[in-house]
Amino acid sequence: MITAIVFVKADTARIPEVAQAIADLDGVSEVYSTTGQIDLIVMVRVRSHDEIATVVSDQLNKVAGVLDTETHIAFRAFSKHDLESAFSLGLA
């Protein structure tokens, strides 16, 4: 599974509609509205890099109200949940 984190700048008058349209895209697992320079943070989880290109370049960037995006590919996931799973399996 490949995870991409996409920062979205959106038309501020349309943030709820933009967020919902993005959330409805295949491959998008979560959309967060945020404060600061970025309006939305989008989590994309897909099986291949080509699918990231499809979701972000071909679909997300074309949602009405999306002004700009910045995409980051995750290399590894570190979380308390993952560590608890490892301990319960005896891996640590």
N, CA, C and O atoms as a CHARMM CRD file, in Angstrom:
* protein
*
  368
    1    1 MET  N      0.85200  -1.17400   0.00000 PROA 1      0.00000
    2    1 MET  CA     0.00000   0.00000   0.00000 PROA 1      0.00000
    3    1 MET  C      0.89500   1.23400   0.00000 PROA 1      0.00000
    4    1 MET  O      1.81500   1.33100   0.81300 PROA 1      0.00000
    5    2 ILE  N      0.63800   2.16200  -0.89000 PROA 2      0.00000
    6    2 ILE  CA     1.36800   3.42400  -0.95500 PROA 2      0.00000
    7    2 ILE  C      0.46300   4.52500  -0.42100 PROA 2      0.00000
    8    2 ILE  O     -0.70700   4.61900  -0.79100 PROA 2      0.00000
    9    3 THR  N      1.02300   5.35800   0.45500 PROA 3      0.00000
   10    3 THR  CA     0.27200   6.46500   1.02300 PROA 3      0.00000
   11    3 THR  C      0.85000   7.77000   0.51100 PROA 3      0.00000
   12    3 THR  O      2.06100   7.98500   0.54900 PROA 3      0.00000
   13    4 ALA  N     -0.02000   8.62900   0.03700 PROA 4      0.00000
   14    4 ALA  CA     0.36300   9.98300  -0.35100 PROA 4      0.00000
   15    4 ALA  C     -0.43200  10.96000   0.50200 PROA 4      0.00000
   16    4 ALA  O     -1.62100  10.77000   0.75700 PROA 4      0.00000
   17    5 ILE  N      0.25400  12.00400   0.93300 PROA 5      0.00000
   18    5 ILE  CA    -0.39000  13.07700   1.68700 PROA 5      0.00000
   19    5 ILE  C     -0.43000  14.28000   0.76200 PROA 5      0.00000
   20    5 ILE  O      0.61000  14.74000   0.29200 PROA 5      0.00000
   21    6 VAL  N     -1.62500  14.79200   0.49900 PROA 6      0.00000
   22    6 VAL  CA    -1.78100  15.88600  -0.44900 PROA 6      0.00000
   23    6 VAL  C     -2.29000  17.11800   0.29300 PROA 6      0.00000
   24    6 VAL  O     -3.34600  17.08500   0.92500 PROA 6      0.00000
   25    7 PHE  N     -1.52800  18.19700   0.20700 PROA 7      0.00000
   26    7 PHE  CA    -1.94400  19.49100   0.75600 PROA 7      0.00000
   27    7 PHE  C     -2.71700  20.21000  -0.33100 PROA 7      0.00000
   28    7 PHE  O     -2.23300  20.33800  -1.45600 PROA 7      0.00000
   29    8 VAL  N     -3.90900  20.68000  -0.00900 PROA 8      0.00000
   30    8 VAL  CA    -4.78000  21.31900  -0.99500 PROA 8      0.00000
   31    8 VAL  C     -5.10000  22.74700  -0.56100 PROA 8      0.00000
   32    8 VAL  O     -5.53200  22.99200   0.56600 PROA 8      0.00000
   33    9 LYS  N     -4.87900  23.67100  -1.47600 PROA 9      0.00000
   34    9 LYS  CA    -5.38600  25.03200  -1.30600 PROA 9      0.00000
   35    9 LYS  C     -6.66600  25.09500  -2.12300 PROA 9      0.00000
   36    9 LYS  O     -6.68900  24.72500  -3.29700 PROA 9      0.00000
   37   10 ALA  N     -7.73000  25.56800  -1.48500 PROA 10     0.00000
   38   10 ALA  CA    -9.04100  25.55500  -2.13200 PROA 10     0.00000
   39   10 ALA  C     -9.68400  26.93100  -2.06100 PROA 10     0.00000
   40   10 ALA  O     -9.28500  27.77800  -1.26100 PROA 10     0.00000
   41   11 ASP  N    -10.67100  27.13900  -2.89800 PROA 11     0.00000
   42   11 ASP  CA   -11.50500  28.34200  -2.83300 PROA 11     0.00000
   43   11 ASP  C    -12.18600  28.32400  -1.46900 PROA 11     0.00000
   44   11 ASP  O    -12.99100  27.43600  -1.18900 PROA 11     0.00000
   45   12 THR  N    -11.86800  29.30100  -0.61600 PROA 12     0.00000
   46   12 THR  CA   -12.35700  29.26700   0.76500 PROA 12     0.00000
   47   12 THR  C    -13.87800  29.27800   0.87500 PROA 12     0.00000
   48   12 THR  O    -14.42900  28.77400   1.85300 PROA 12     0.00000
   49   13 ALA  N    -14.55000  29.83900  -0.10100 PROA 13     0.00000
   50   13 ALA  CA   -16.01100  29.86300  -0.06900 PROA 13     0.00000
   51   13 ALA  C    -16.60900  28.49200  -0.37700 PROA 13     0.00000
   52   13 ALA  O    -17.79900  28.26900  -0.15600 PROA 13     0.00000
   53   14 ARG  N    -15.78300  27.56700  -0.88800 PROA 14     0.00000
   54   14 ARG  CA   -16.29700  26.26200  -1.31700 PROA 14     0.00000
   55   14 ARG  C    -15.62900  25.08500  -0.61000 PROA 14     0.00000
   56   14 ARG  O    -15.74700  23.95100  -1.07300 PROA 14     0.00000
   57   15 ILE  N    -14.93700  25.32500   0.49000 PROA 15     0.00000
   58   15 ILE  CA   -14.17200  24.25600   1.13600 PROA 15     0.00000
   59   15 ILE  C    -15.01500  23.01900   1.45900 PROA 15     0.00000
   60   15 ILE  O    -14.57500  21.91100   1.14900 PROA 15     0.00000
   61   16 PRO  N    -16.19400  23.14300   2.05800 PROA 16     0.00000
   62   16 PRO  CA   -16.96500  21.91500   2.34900 PROA 16     0.00000
   63   16 PRO  C    -17.30700  21.10500   1.08900 PROA 16     0.00000
   64   16 PRO  O    -17.22200  19.87700   1.09800 PROA 16     0.00000
   65   17 GLU  N    -17.68900  21.78700   0.02000 PROA 17     0.00000
   66   17 GLU  CA   -18.03500  21.08400  -1.22200 PROA 17     0.00000
   67   17 GLU  C    -16.80500  20.45400  -1.86400 PROA 17     0.00000
   68   17 GLU  O    -16.86200  19.33400  -2.37200 PROA 17     0.00000
   69   18 VAL  N    -15.69800  21.18000  -1.83800 PROA 18     0.00000
   70   18 VAL  CA   -14.44600  20.66100  -2.39900 PROA 18     0.00000
   71   18 VAL  C    -14.00400  19.43300  -1.60400 PROA 18     0.00000
   72   18 VAL  O    -13.62900  18.41700  -2.19000 PROA 18     0.00000
   73   19 ALA  N    -14.04500  19.52100  -0.28800 PROA 19     0.00000
   74   19 ALA  CA   -13.64700  18.41000   0.56900 PROA 19     0.00000
   75   19 ALA  C    -14.50100  17.17500   0.29900 PROA 19     0.00000
   76   19 ALA  O    -13.97200  16.06600   0.21700 PROA 19     0.00000
   77   20 GLN  N    -15.79400  17.34800   0.16100 PROA 20     0.00000
   78   20 GLN  CA   -16.67300  16.20000  -0.08900 PROA 20     0.00000
   79   20 GLN  C    -16.41900  15.59600  -1.45800 PROA 20     0.00000
   80   20 GLN  O    -16.41200  14.37400  -1.60400 PROA 20     0.00000
   81   21 ALA  N    -16.20900  16.43600  -2.46400 PROA 21     0.00000
   82   21 ALA  CA   -15.92400  15.92500  -3.81100 PROA 21     0.00000
   83   21 ALA  C    -14.62300  15.12400  -3.82200 PROA 21     0.00000
   84   21 ALA  O    -14.52800  14.09400  -4.48800 PROA 21     0.00000
   85   22 ILE  N    -13.62300  15.60300  -3.08000 PROA 22     0.00000
   86   22 ILE  CA   -12.35800  14.87600  -3.00300 PROA 22     0.00000
   87   22 ILE  C    -12.54400  13.57900  -2.22000 PROA 22     0.00000
   88   22 ILE  O    -12.01400  12.54100  -2.61800 PROA 22     0.00000
   89   23 ALA  N    -13.28100  13.62000  -1.12600 PROA 23     0.00000
   90   23 ALA  CA   -13.52100  12.42700  -0.30900 PROA 23     0.00000
   91   23 ALA  C    -14.22500  11.33000  -1.10600 PROA 23     0.00000
   92   23 ALA  O    -14.06300  10.14800  -0.80600 PROA 23     0.00000
   93   24 ASP  N    -14.99900  11.71000  -2.10800 PROA 24     0.00000
   94   24 ASP  CA   -15.73100  10.74500  -2.92300 PROA 24     0.00000
   95   24 ASP  C    -14.87100  10.05100  -3.97600 PROA 24     0.00000
   96   24 ASP  O    -15.33400   9.11000  -4.62000 PROA 24     0.00000
   97   25 LEU  N    -13.62800  10.49700  -4.16300 PROA 25     0.00000
   98   25 LEU  CA   -12.75600   9.90300  -5.17900 PROA 25     0.00000
   99   25 LEU  C    -12.22900   8.55200  -4.70700 PROA 25     0.00000
  100   25 LEU  O    -11.87600   8.39100  -3.53900 PROA 25     0.00000
  101   26 ASP  N    -12.17800   7.58300  -5.61800 PROA 26     0.00000
  102   26 ASP  CA   -11.56600   6.29100  -5.30500 PROA 26     0.00000
  103   26 ASP  C    -10.10300   6.50400  -4.96900 PROA 26     0.00000
  104   26 ASP  O     -9.40400   7.23600  -5.66900 PROA 26     0.00000
  105   27 GLY  N     -9.63500   5.87300  -3.90700 PROA 27     0.00000
  106   27 GLY  CA    -8.24800   6.00100  -3.48200 PROA 27     0.00000
  107   27 GLY  C     -8.05000   7.00000  -2.36800 PROA 27     0.00000
  108   27 GLY  O     -7.01200   6.99800  -1.70600 PROA 27     0.00000
  109   28 VAL  N     -9.04100   7.86100  -2.14900 PROA 28     0.00000
  110   28 VAL  CA    -8.95400   8.83800  -1.06100 PROA 28     0.00000
  111   28 VAL  C     -9.55600   8.19900   0.18700 PROA 28     0.00000
  112   28 VAL  O    -10.71400   7.78200   0.18700 PROA 28     0.00000
  113   29 SER  N     -8.74500   8.12700   1.26200 PROA 29     0.00000
  114   29 SER  CA    -9.24500   7.50200   2.47900 PROA 29     0.00000
  115   29 SER  C     -9.75100   8.52500   3.48700 PROA 29     0.00000
  116   29 SER  O    -10.67800   8.24100   4.24600 PROA 29     0.00000
  117   30 GLU  N     -9.14700   9.72100   3.50200 PROA 30     0.00000
  118   30 GLU  CA    -9.54800  10.74400   4.46400 PROA 30     0.00000
  119   30 GLU  C     -9.29100  12.12500   3.88500 PROA 30     0.00000
  120   30 GLU  O     -8.38600  12.32000   3.07400 PROA 30     0.00000
  121   31 VAL  N    -10.10400  13.07800   4.31800 PROA 31     0.00000
  122   31 VAL  CA    -9.89500  14.48700   3.99500 PROA 31     0.00000
  123   31 VAL  C    -10.09600  15.27500   5.27500 PROA 31     0.00000
  124   31 VAL  O    -11.12300  15.14100   5.93900 PROA 31     0.00000
  125   32 TYR  N     -9.11400  16.09800   5.62200 PROA 32     0.00000
  126   32 TYR  CA    -9.17900  16.91400   6.83500 PROA 32     0.00000
  127   32 TYR  C     -9.18700  18.38700   6.44800 PROA 32     0.00000
  128   32 TYR  O     -8.36300  18.81800   5.64100 PROA 32     0.00000
  129   33 SER  N    -10.10100  19.15700   7.01000 PROA 33     0.00000
  130   33 SER  CA   -10.01000  20.61300   6.86300 PROA 33     0.00000
  131   33 SER  C     -9.08100  21.09600   7.96900 PROA 33     0.00000
  132   33 SER  O     -9.12900  20.59900   9.09400 PROA 33     0.00000
  133   34 THR  N     -8.23700  22.07000   7.63900 PROA 34     0.00000
  134   34 THR  CA    -7.21100  22.50100   8.57700 PROA 34     0.00000
  135   34 THR  C     -7.12200  24.02300   8.64100 PROA 34     0.00000
  136   34 THR  O     -7.66600  24.73300   7.79500 PROA 34     0.00000
  137   35 THR  N     -6.42700  24.50000   9.65900 PROA 35     0.00000
  138   35 THR  CA    -6.13600  25.91800   9.76000 PROA 35     0.00000
  139   35 THR  C     -4.75500  26.16900   9.15300 PROA 35     0.00000
  140   35 THR  O     -3.98300  25.23300   8.94200 PROA 35     0.00000
  141   36 GLY  N     -4.45500  27.41500   8.87900 PROA 36     0.00000
  142   36 GLY  CA    -3.13300  27.76400   8.37200 PROA 36     0.00000
  143   36 GLY  C     -3.10600  27.92900   6.86700 PROA 36     0.00000
  144   36 GLY  O     -4.12200  28.23800   6.24400 PROA 36     0.00000
  145   37 GLN  N     -1.93500  27.72100   6.28900 PROA 37     0.00000
  146   37 GLN  CA    -1.71000  27.95100   4.86000 PROA 37     0.00000
  147   37 GLN  C     -2.43100  26.94500   3.96300 PROA 37     0.00000
  148   37 GLN  O     -2.75200  27.24100   2.81200 PROA 37     0.00000
  149   38 ILE  N     -2.67900  25.76500   4.50200 PROA 38     0.00000
  150   38 ILE  CA    -3.31100  24.68700   3.73200 PROA 38     0.00000
  151   38 ILE  C     -4.76500  24.56700   4.17400 PROA 38     0.00000
  152   38 ILE  O     -5.06200  24.59700   5.36800 PROA 38     0.00000
  153   39 ASP  N     -5.66100  24.43100   3.21300 PROA 39     0.00000
  154   39 ASP  CA    -7.09100  24.32100   3.53600 PROA 39     0.00000
  155   39 ASP  C     -7.52100  22.88900   3.83800 PROA 39     0.00000
  156   39 ASP  O     -8.33100  22.64800   4.73200 PROA 39     0.00000
  157   40 LEU  N     -6.96500  21.94000   3.07600 PROA 40     0.00000
  158   40 LEU  CA    -7.34300  20.53500   3.22700 PROA 40     0.00000
  159   40 LEU  C     -6.10000  19.66200   3.18800 PROA 40     0.00000
  160   40 LEU  O     -5.15800  19.94200   2.44600 PROA 40     0.00000
  161   41 ILE  N     -6.10100  18.61300   3.98200 PROA 41     0.00000
  162   41 ILE  CA    -5.06900  17.58500   3.88300 PROA 41     0.00000
  163   41 ILE  C     -5.77600  16.29400   3.49500 PROA 41     0.00000
  164   41 ILE  O     -6.72100  15.86400   4.15500 PROA 41     0.00000
  165   42 VAL  N     -5.30400  15.68900   2.41900 PROA 42     0.00000
  166   42 VAL  CA    -5.94800  14.52000   1.83400 PROA 42     0.00000
  167   42 VAL  C     -5.01100  13.32400   1.95200 PROA 42     0.00000
  168   42 VAL  O     -3.83600  13.40400   1.59500 PROA 42     0.00000
  169   43 MET  N     -5.54000  12.22500   2.45200 PROA 43     0.00000
  170   43 MET  CA    -4.78300  10.97600   2.52500 PROA 43     0.00000
  171   43 MET  C     -5.22300  10.09000   1.36600 PROA 43     0.00000
  172   43 MET  O     -6.39700   9.74500   1.23200 PROA 43     0.00000
  173   44 VAL  N     -4.26000   9.73600   0.54300 PROA 44     0.00000
  174   44 VAL  CA    -4.51700   8.85500  -0.60000 PROA 44     0.00000
  175   44 VAL  C     -3.80000   7.54100  -0.32600 PROA 44     0.00000
  176   44 VAL  O     -2.60200   7.53300  -0.04300 PROA 44     0.00000
  177   45 ARG  N     -4.51900   6.44200  -0.40700 PROA 45     0.00000
  178   45 ARG  CA    -3.92400   5.12400  -0.19100 PROA 45     0.00000
  179   45 ARG  C     -4.27000   4.24000  -1.38200 PROA 45     0.00000
  180   45 ARG  O     -5.43300   3.91500  -1.62400 PROA 45     0.00000
  181   46 VAL  N     -3.22200   3.86000  -2.12100 PROA 46     0.00000
  182   46 VAL  CA    -3.39100   3.07800  -3.35000 PROA 46     0.00000
  183   46 VAL  C     -2.30300   2.01700  -3.43400 PROA 46     0.00000
  184   46 VAL  O     -1.40700   1.96600  -2.59200 PROA 46     0.00000
  185   47 ARG  N     -2.38500   1.17900  -4.44400 PROA 47     0.00000
  186   47 ARG  CA    -1.43900   0.07100  -4.58000 PROA 47     0.00000
  187   47 ARG  C     -0.20700   0.40500  -5.42400 PROA 47     0.00000
  188   47 ARG  O      0.80400  -0.29000  -5.32700 PROA 47     0.00000
  189   48 SER  N     -0.26700   1.44400  -6.24300 PROA 48     0.00000
  190   48 SER  CA     0.86700   1.74000  -7.11600 PROA 48     0.00000
  191   48 SER  C      1.05900   3.23900  -7.29800 PROA 48     0.00000
  192   48 SER  O      0.14900   4.03600  -7.06700 PROA 48     0.00000
  193   49 HSD  N      2.26300   3.59700  -7.71600 PROA 49     0.00000
  194   49 HSD  CA     2.54700   5.00500  -7.98300 PROA 49     0.00000
  195   49 HSD  C      1.69600   5.53100  -9.13700 PROA 49     0.00000
  196   49 HSD  O      1.29200   6.69400  -9.13500 PROA 49     0.00000
  197   50 ASP  N      1.42800   4.68500 -10.10700 PROA 50     0.00000
  198   50 ASP  CA     0.56300   5.09800 -11.22200 PROA 50     0.00000
  199   50 ASP  C     -0.82000   5.50200 -10.72800 PROA 50     0.00000
  200   50 ASP  O     -1.42900   6.43400 -11.25300 PROA 50     0.00000
  201   51 GLU  N     -1.31300   4.79200  -9.71000 PROA 51     0.00000
  202   51 GLU  CA    -2.62200   5.13000  -9.15300 PROA 51     0.00000
  203   51 GLU  C     -2.59100   6.48500  -8.44500 PROA 51     0.00000
  204   51 GLU  O     -3.58700   7.20900  -8.45300 PROA 51     0.00000
  205   52 ILE  N     -1.46000   6.83000  -7.83600 PROA 52     0.00000
  206   52 ILE  CA    -1.34900   8.16300  -7.23100 PROA 52     0.00000
  207   52 ILE  C     -1.48800   9.21800  -8.31500 PROA 52     0.00000
  208   52 ILE  O     -2.19500  10.21000  -8.13400 PROA 52     0.00000
  209   53 ALA  N     -0.82000   9.00900  -9.43100 PROA 53     0.00000
  210   53 ALA  CA    -0.92400   9.95200 -10.54600 PROA 53     0.00000
  211   53 ALA  C     -2.36400  10.07400 -11.02600 PROA 53     0.00000
  212   53 ALA  O     -2.83200  11.17000 -11.33300 PROA 53     0.00000
  213   54 THR  N     -3.05800   8.95400 -11.08800 PROA 54     0.00000
  214   54 THR  CA    -4.45500   8.99100 -11.52800 PROA 54     0.00000
  215   54 THR  C     -5.31800   9.76900 -10.54200 PROA 54     0.00000
  216   54 THR  O     -6.08800  10.64400 -10.93900 PROA 54     0.00000
  217   55 VAL  N     -5.18800   9.44900  -9.25700 PROA 55     0.00000
  218   55 VAL  CA    -6.02100  10.10000  -8.24600 PROA 55     0.00000
  219   55 VAL  C     -5.70400  11.59300  -8.15700 PROA 55     0.00000
  220   55 VAL  O     -6.61100  12.42500  -8.19600 PROA 55     0.00000
  221   56 VAL  N     -4.42400  11.92900  -8.03900 PROA 56     0.00000
  222   56 VAL  CA    -4.05200  13.32500  -7.80000 PROA 56     0.00000
  223   56 VAL  C     -4.10500  14.15100  -9.08600 PROA 56     0.00000
  224   56 VAL  O     -4.80200  15.16400  -9.14600 PROA 56     0.00000
  225   57 SER  N     -3.38100  13.72700 -10.09900 PROA 57     0.00000
  226   57 SER  CA    -3.27100  14.54300 -11.31700 PROA 57     0.00000
  227   57 SER  C     -4.52300  14.51400 -12.18200 PROA 57     0.00000
  228   57 SER  O     -4.94900  15.54300 -12.70700 PROA 57     0.00000
  229   58 ASP  N     -5.10300  13.34500 -12.32500 PROA 58     0.00000
  230   58 ASP  CA    -6.24300  13.21100 -13.23900 PROA 58     0.00000
  231   58 ASP  C     -7.58900  13.52600 -12.60900 PROA 58     0.00000
  232   58 ASP  O     -8.53400  13.87300 -13.31700 PROA 58     0.00000
  233   59 GLN  N     -7.69500  13.41100 -11.27300 PROA 59     0.00000
  234   59 GLN  CA    -9.00100  13.59500 -10.63900 PROA 59     0.00000
  235   59 GLN  C     -9.01600  14.72900  -9.62200 PROA 59     0.00000
  236   59 GLN  O     -9.76700  15.69100  -9.78100 PROA 59     0.00000
  237   60 LEU  N     -8.19400  14.62800  -8.57400 PROA 60     0.00000
  238   60 LEU  CA    -8.22900  15.61500  -7.49400 PROA 60     0.00000
  239   60 LEU  C     -7.93700  17.02400  -8.00500 PROA 60     0.00000
  240   60 LEU  O     -8.64400  17.96800  -7.65300 PROA 60     0.00000
  241   61 ASN  N     -6.91600  17.17000  -8.82200 PROA 61     0.00000
  242   61 ASN  CA    -6.55600  18.49300  -9.34100 PROA 61     0.00000
  243   61 ASN  C     -7.65000  19.10800 -10.21500 PROA 61     0.00000
  244   61 ASN  O     -7.65300  20.31600 -10.44800 PROA 61     0.00000
  245   62 LYS  N     -8.56500  18.29100 -10.69200 PROA 62     0.00000
  246   62 LYS  CA    -9.63000  18.77800 -11.57800 PROA 62     0.00000
  247   62 LYS  C    -10.94100  19.05400 -10.83700 PROA 62     0.00000
  248   62 LYS  O    -11.92600  19.46100 -11.45300 PROA 62     0.00000
  249   63 VAL  N    -10.95700  18.83400  -9.51900 PROA 63     0.00000
  250   63 VAL  CA   -12.15400  19.13900  -8.73300 PROA 63     0.00000
  251   63 VAL  C    -12.34200  20.65400  -8.72600 PROA 63     0.00000
  252   63 VAL  O    -11.41100  21.40200  -8.42600 PROA 63     0.00000
  253   64 ALA  N    -13.54300  21.09700  -9.05400 PROA 64     0.00000
  254   64 ALA  CA   -13.83800  22.53400  -9.05300 PROA 64     0.00000
  255   64 ALA  C    -13.58600  23.11000  -7.66900 PROA 64     0.00000
  256   64 ALA  O    -14.08700  22.58500  -6.67400 PROA 64     0.00000
  257   65 GLY  N    -12.81600  24.18200  -7.60200 PROA 65     0.00000
  258   65 GLY  CA   -12.50500  24.81600  -6.33300 PROA 65     0.00000
  259   65 GLY  C    -11.11600  24.48900  -5.80500 PROA 65     0.00000
  260   65 GLY  O    -10.65100  25.12900  -4.86300 PROA 65     0.00000
  261   66 VAL  N    -10.44400  23.50200  -6.39600 PROA 66     0.00000
  262   66 VAL  CA    -9.05700  23.20500  -6.02000 PROA 66     0.00000
  263   66 VAL  C     -8.17100  24.20900  -6.74000 PROA 66     0.00000
  264   66 VAL  O     -8.19300  24.29700  -7.96700 PROA 66     0.00000
  265   67 LEU  N     -7.38900  24.97000  -5.97000 PROA 67     0.00000
  266   67 LEU  CA    -6.52900  26.00300  -6.54200 PROA 67     0.00000
  267   67 LEU  C     -5.08700  25.53100  -6.71600 PROA 67     0.00000
  268   67 LEU  O     -4.42300  25.91100  -7.68100 PROA 67     0.00000
  269   68 ASP  N     -4.60000  24.70400  -5.78600 PROA 68     0.00000
  270   68 ASP  CA    -3.21500  24.24700  -5.83800 PROA 68     0.00000
  271   68 ASP  C     -3.07400  23.01000  -4.96600 PROA 68     0.00000
  272   68 ASP  O     -3.80800  22.84000  -3.99200 PROA 68     0.00000
  273   69 THR  N     -2.12400  22.14500  -5.32100 PROA 69     0.00000
  274   69 THR  CA    -1.84900  20.96500  -4.50000 PROA 69     0.00000
  275   69 THR  C     -0.34700  20.78000  -4.35000 PROA 69     0.00000
  276   69 THR  O      0.44700  21.24600  -5.16800 PROA 69     0.00000
  277   70 GLU  N      0.01500  20.08600  -3.27900 PROA 70     0.00000
  278   70 GLU  CA     1.39700  19.67100  -3.04000 PROA 70     0.00000
  279   70 GLU  C      1.33000  18.25400  -2.49600 PROA 70     0.00000
  280   70 GLU  O      0.69300  18.00800  -1.47200 PROA 70     0.00000
  281   71 THR  N      1.98400  17.32500  -3.17700 PROA 71     0.00000
  282   71 THR  CA     1.86600  15.91200  -2.83500 PROA 71     0.00000
  283   71 THR  C      3.15600  15.38200  -2.22100 PROA 71     0.00000
  284   71 THR  O      4.25200  15.65000  -2.71500 PROA 71     0.00000
  285   72 HSD  N      3.00700  14.63000  -1.14100 PROA 72     0.00000
  286   72 HSD  CA     4.13500  13.99800  -0.45600 PROA 72     0.00000
  287   72 HSD  C      3.87800  12.49700  -0.39900 PROA 72     0.00000
  288   72 HSD  O      2.78700  12.06700  -0.02400 PROA 72     0.00000
  289   73 ILE  N      4.88000  11.69700  -0.77000 PROA 73     0.00000
  290   73 ILE  CA     4.76000  10.24300  -0.71100 PROA 73     0.00000
  291   73 ILE  C      5.36900   9.77100   0.61000 PROA 73     0.00000
  292   73 ILE  O      6.48700  10.15900   0.94800 PROA 73     0.00000
  293   74 ALA  N      4.65100   8.94800   1.34900 PROA 74     0.00000
  294   74 ALA  CA     5.14800   8.41800   2.61800 PROA 74     0.00000
  295   74 ALA  C      6.04300   7.20800   2.34500 PROA 74     0.00000
  296   74 ALA  O      5.70100   6.33500   1.54900 PROA 74     0.00000
  297   75 PHE  N      7.20400   7.17200   3.02500 PROA 75     0.00000
  298   75 PHE  CA     8.11200   6.02300   2.91900 PROA 75     0.00000
  299   75 PHE  C      7.76100   4.94900   3.93600 PROA 75     0.00000
  300   75 PHE  O      7.65500   3.76900   3.60000 PROA 75     0.00000
  301   76 ARG  N      7.58100   5.37500   5.19400 PROA 76     0.00000
  302   76 ARG  CA     7.26900   4.44900   6.28400 PROA 76     0.00000
  303   76 ARG  C      6.20300   5.06200   7.17200 PROA 76     0.00000
  304   76 ARG  O      6.05500   6.28200   7.24500 PROA 76     0.00000
  305   77 ALA  N      5.46600   4.19600   7.84200 PROA 77     0.00000
  306   77 ALA  CA     4.46000   4.66200   8.79600 PROA 77     0.00000
  307   77 ALA  C      4.92900   4.29100  10.19700 PROA 77     0.00000
  308   77 ALA  O      5.28500   3.14200  10.46100 PROA 77     0.00000
  309   78 PHE  N      4.92400   5.26100  11.07800 PROA 78     0.00000
  310   78 PHE  CA     5.25300   5.04300  12.47800 PROA 78     0.00000
  311   78 PHE  C      4.06200   5.50700  13.29100 PROA 78     0.00000
  312   78 PHE  O      3.66700   6.67000  13.20900 PROA 78     0.00000
  313   79 SER  N      3.49500   4.62100  14.06500 PROA 79     0.00000
  314   79 SER  CA     2.37300   5.01200  14.89700 PROA 79     0.00000
  315   79 SER  C      2.29200   4.09000  16.09600 PROA 79     0.00000
  316   79 SER  O      2.80900   2.97200  16.07700 PROA 79     0.00000
  317   80 LYS  N      1.64100   4.56900  17.13600 PROA 80     0.00000
  318   80 LYS  CA     1.44400   3.76200  18.33200 PROA 80     0.00000
  319   80 LYS  C      0.69500   2.48400  17.98000 PROA 80     0.00000
  320   80 LYS  O      1.01000   1.41200  18.49700 PROA 80     0.00000
  321   81 HSD  N     -0.29700   2.59800  17.10200 PROA 81     0.00000
  322   81 HSD  CA    -1.08700   1.43300  16.69300 PROA 81     0.00000
  323   81 HSD  C     -0.20300   0.37500  16.05500 PROA 81     0.00000
  324   81 HSD  O     -0.32800  -0.80300  16.38800 PROA 81     0.00000
  325   82 ASP  N      0.68600   0.76000  15.15000 PROA 82     0.00000
  326   82 ASP  CA     1.57200  -0.20000  14.49300 PROA 82     0.00000
  327   82 ASP  C      2.50600  -0.86600  15.51000 PROA 82     0.00000
  328   82 ASP  O      2.76100  -2.06700  15.41700 PROA 82     0.00000
  329   83 LEU  N      3.01300  -0.10400  16.47000 PROA 83     0.00000
  330   83 LEU  CA     3.89400  -0.66500  17.49000 PROA 83     0.00000
  331   83 LEU  C      3.16000  -1.66800  18.36200 PROA 83     0.00000
  332   83 LEU  O      3.71200  -2.71200  18.70700 PROA 83     0.00000
  333   84 GLU  N      1.91300  -1.35800  18.72300 PROA 84     0.00000
  334   84 GLU  CA     1.12600  -2.29100  19.52600 PROA 84     0.00000
  335   84 GLU  C      0.90000  -3.59400  18.77400 PROA 84     0.00000
  336   84 GLU  O      0.92500  -4.66600  19.37900 PROA 84     0.00000
  337   85 SER  N      0.67800  -3.51800  17.46300 PROA 85     0.00000
  338   85 SER  CA     0.49100  -4.73400  16.65800 PROA 85     0.00000
  339   85 SER  C      1.75400  -5.57100  16.65300 PROA 85     0.00000
  340   85 SER  O      1.70000  -6.79400  16.77900 PROA 85     0.00000
  341   86 ALA  N      2.89300  -4.90700  16.50600 PROA 86     0.00000
  342   86 ALA  CA     4.16300  -5.62100  16.49000 PROA 86     0.00000
  343   86 ALA  C      4.40900  -6.33400  17.82400 PROA 86     0.00000
  344   86 ALA  O      4.83600  -7.48900  17.84400 PROA 86     0.00000
  345   87 PHE  N      4.13600  -5.63800  18.94200 PROA 87     0.00000
  346   87 PHE  CA     4.33400  -6.24700  20.26000 PROA 87     0.00000
  347   87 PHE  C      3.39800  -7.43500  20.45100 PROA 87     0.00000
  348   87 PHE  O      3.79500  -8.44700  21.03100 PROA 87     0.00000
  349   88 SER  N      2.16300  -7.32600  19.97300 PROA 88     0.00000
  350   88 SER  CA     1.21700  -8.41500  20.19000 PROA 88     0.00000
  351   88 SER  C      1.58500  -9.64700  19.36600 PROA 88     0.00000
  352   88 SER  O      1.17700 -10.76000  19.69800 PROA 88     0.00000
  353   89 LEU  N      2.36100  -9.45000  18.28300 PROA 89     0.00000
  354   89 LEU  CA     2.79400 -10.57600  17.46600 PROA 89     0.00000
  355   89 LEU  C      4.14700 -11.11300  17.93200 PROA 89     0.00000
  356   89 LEU  O      4.63700 -12.10800  17.39900 PROA 89     0.00000
  357   90 GLY  N      4.75300 -10.45300  18.92900 PROA 90     0.00000
  358   90 GLY  CA     6.04400 -10.89300  19.43600 PROA 90     0.00000
  359   90 GLY  C      7.20900 -10.46500  18.57000 PROA 90     0.00000
  360   90 GLY  O      8.28600 -11.05700  18.65200 PROA 90     0.00000
  361   91 LEU  N      7.01700  -9.44100  17.73500 PROA 91     0.00000
  362   91 LEU  CA     8.09300  -9.00700  16.84100 PROA 91     0.00000
  363   91 LEU  C      9.08500  -8.07900  17.51700 PROA 91     0.00000
  364   91 LEU  O     10.20300  -7.91800  17.02800 PROA 91     0.00000
  365   92 ALA  N      8.71000  -7.47200  18.61700 PROA 92     0.00000
  366   92 ALA  CA     9.62800  -6.51100  19.24900 PROA 92     0.00000
  367   92 ALA  C     10.26500  -7.09700  20.47900 PROA 92     0.00000
  368   92 ALA  O     11.06400  -6.43100  21.13700 PROA 92     0.00000
